[in-house]
């Protein structure tokens, strides 16, 4: 039998299929991935080392289109720009976030993103472990905000006539054109104000 003129699968096709499965069900397995593409599971190992490498390639795919901040941006402008782009990238694939936070970041483009954040934080005056802590806070906020975009419009089931503080908050939030977007901008400014205030005390 003649060999096919084109490979049956490619790394790009594997990543596309894995991301489709994640978007559909929140996870993927190598047997399901092989069935989706129409190949044997063993043939996948001709292209990648296994599930962990595929997940890291998925991470790179999700964040690959993130635009770079303007060259003359100040440190807080860089953070605002990068955090917003990060949130927007994960908002397109919110079910991938729980999988990706479970393993070490290795993708070169994503490492470059964290280097930009780290450099901006050093410019603000942070150093060492505080930079790492700030990165963890940024991660938690941006990924949480991406997940919030997939949440229902009314997050809390409360009686609007109960007169509680939460009921008043839910009632006011229901009038917003974009509850999740408003919450993100609110949180982003709190995060940046907190970093500015802390940097001023260094």
N, C-alpha and C positions, 0 to 999 in steps of 0.2 A: 504494500500500500504506500502510495506517495505521501511524503510529509506535507503538511499544510504550508502554503506560501507565507502565511502570517501566523504569529504565535496565537494560541487560543486565548491566553490571558496576558495581562501586563500589570505592573505595579499600580499604574493609574486606574485600571479597571478594578483591581482589588479594593483600592481605597474608595472608589465610587460606590461599589456594591456594599462594602462595609458601612459606609455612611448612610446609604439608603436603608439598610437593616436597622441601624441605630435610630434613625429618624422614625422608622415605623414602629419599633418595639422597645427601644431603649437599650439594646445590646445586640451582639452578634456572636456566633460561634463559627469555627472553621468549617464544620460540616454544612451549616446553613449557607455560609459564604460560597463554598464549593457548589452547592446546589443552585444558588442564585446565578452564578456565572456559567454553570453547566460543565464543570470539570471535576476531576477527582481531587479529593482533599490533599493527596500526596503531591499533586502538581503545584499546589500553592507554595510548598516549601522550595520550589525551584526559583522563587522570586523574593520571598521574605523568610525571615527566621521563625516567625510565628505571630501569635495574637498581639504580643506587646509591641512588636515593630509596626504592625498594621495600625494599632491605636495611635502610635506616635506619628505615623504618616497622616492619619485622620486629623490629629492636632494641627499638623502643618498645613493641611488642606483648609481647615476652618479659618486659620489666621493668616493665610498666605496673601489675601487681598487687602490686608490692613494698610491704609495709606500712611506715609511717613509725616511727622509733624513738620511745619515750616522750619527752615534752617535757623532763623533768628529768634525762635521762640524762647521765652524764659522758662525756667525749670517748672513752674506751676502750669504754664501754658502747655508744655510738653506732656505733663501728667494728665491734664484735662483732655487733651487731644487723644493720647494713647488709651486712656481708660475708656473713653467713649467708643473708640474704634474696637477695643477688645470686647466691650459689652455687645456692640452691634454684631460682631462676628459670631459670638456664641448664641446670640438671639436667633440666628438662622438655624441653629442645630442645638437647641437646649438640652435634648436628651443625651448628648455626648458629654456634657459637663461632668456628671457623676462618675463616668468611666475614666475620664482623663485626669481627674484629681487624685486617682488611686495609684498613679505611677509617676516616676521621675521624668521631668522634662528633658528631652534630648534633641529635639528637632532644632536645626541650626537657625532657622528663621525665627522661631519662638525664643530661643536663647538670645538672639539679637534684640528682640522686643524687650526682654527683661534687662538687657544691658542698657538700652535707652532709658528705661525707668530708673535703673540703678544710678546711671550717670546724672540724671536730673535730680535725684535725691541727694547725691553727693554734692552737686552744685548748690543745693539748698543748705548744706551744712551737716547732713546726716552722715554717719559712717558705720562701718562694721555691722554688728548685729542689728542695729536700728534700721539699716537699709533692708536687711532680710525681713525684719518684722513689718516694715512698711509694705514690702512686696506682698507679704501674706495678707495684709489688710486689703490691699488693692485687689488681689485675687478674689478674696471673699466678697468684696463689694461688687466688682464687675460681673462675676459669674452669678452671684445672687440676683443682681439686677436683670441679667439675661433670663434667668429662670422666672423672674417676676413678670416678664413680658408674656410668658406662656400661661400665667395664672388667670383664673376667671376674673371678670370685671369686678365682681363683689367678692373679696377675699374672705370676709368675716360674716358669718350668718348671725346677725343680731336683729332684734326687733327695733325698727326705726323709731318707734314711739316709746321706747323704754326710758329715755331721758338720761342714759349713761354717757360717759365721755366717749366711749367707743362708738356708740350709736350716732352721736353727733359727728364724729370723724368720718364714719362710713357714709352718712348722709351728705356731707360736704364733698367727699371724694367722688360720690356718684355723679356729681355735676361737672366733674372735670372731663375735658375732651380726651385726655390721655393720662389716666391715673398712674400707670407704670412709668411713663416718661417723666411726669411731674415728680414722682418719687425719686427717680434716678437723678434728675438735676438737683433736687433738694439734697440728696445724700452726697452727690459729688462735691457740692460747695461746702458741705460740712466737713467732708474728708480733707479737702484742700485747705480750708480755714484751720483745721486742726493741725495739719502739717506745717502751715505757715507759723502758727502760734508756737508750736514746739521748736521749730527752727530758730525762731527769734530768741529762745531761751538757751540755745546751745552756746 
